[in-house]
Amino acid sequence: MIGPTLGIYFAKRFTAAMLVVFATVFVLIYTIDFVELMRRAGDAVGASTGTMAKLALYRTPATAEQVIPFGMLFGGMVAFIGLSRRLELVIARAAGISAWQFLTPALLIAFVSGVLVTTVYNPLATSLKARASALEAHVFRRGGVTLGKVVWLRQRSVDGEAILRATAFDPTTDTLRGVTAYVMDERNQLLERIEAPEAVLRRGYWRFRAARVTSVDVEPTTPGVYLLATNLTADEVRSSLGPGEAVSFWSLPGIVSRLELAGLDATRYRLVYQTLLARPGLLVAMVLLAACFSLKFLRSGGLAGMVLGGVSAGFALYVATKVAGDLGNAGVISTGFAAWVAPSVASAFGVLTLLNKEDG
């Protein structure tokens, strides 16, 4: 087995390379976002440089989270190529240490990093993203961020089952605009239709303003204000209408169960949850792919080919992950299979390649 001193040395080299790559990408994302926000700041009153810098800082972690696997891939390649360039891997092999032994520290670092990214970094990034959305709404849109598209909600309550259709949703005030609600009985027969310019979500009910109610065999009425019971909370409505990636890892199981109880589709949240659970496996797969293309003895040449091969493999894994995610989100395959298939196949490919190269 590899000794603790050599193992710690390899772990430090790998961790340093990974952090340098990630920090470089983080700063690049921050700079581009800051420049774009400064360009938009001319259209907003009171959008100072400091506010734009803070807004870019809040937004960057969520974006950088998506490139962490590539940071692991490129960091691994940089570390392994650096060790080969200084002949340290050659000396390790001459001392009887196999590739699997000096890969073990890197694999452990990748796995622990994946756990920390899922349990610590993701909740922090989503929290900062929420603060960024609120700040952006205050600076640029003052009236709140409105999703200008038709939205649908389904709910069950003491008033029966209801389907709500709206032309827009304002998450800052939890308001549906241009809303029509269809209330049905336990046999799914239409009881009444409610139309209103807006409906505001309160604790336990929707408050329709300037409502017009049409019931079966009853003349339409205009009560002005109409209350419709609901078991949905503000967080559940925002989550069902917003992107699944905006929800923290620790909040996903509860949101999934409550959305399913309310009769809403929770597929994308189950997919996000499974994807976050598979994050350590994905980072381990990236290290194995980096090793496949970076352990060649550099004196024999082919550095450009090694780098190109590693980049191509990482890109192929990214495309496979996205395709599997789209299939899972569409319900073609299960969310667990969609989240785990790409890391599993990539890990198997890396192991087989290294077995063929290192052990004949």
Secondary structure by P-SEA (a helix, b strand, c coil): cccaaaaaaaaaaaaaaaaaaaaaaaaaaaaaaaaaaaaaccccccccaaaaaaaaaaacaaaaaaaaaaaaaaaaaaaaaaaaaaaaaaaaaaacccccccaaaaaaaaaaaaaaaaccaaaaaaaaaaaaaaaaaacccccccccccbbbbbbcccccbbbbbbcccccccccccbbbbbbbcccccccbbbbccbbbbcccbbbbcbbbbbccccccccccbbbbbbcccaaaaaaaacccccccccaaaaaaaaaaaacccaaaaaaaaaaaaaaaaaaaaaaaaaaacccccccccaaaaaaaaaaaaaaaaaaaaaaaaaaaaaccccaaaaacaaaaaaaaaaaaaaaaaccc
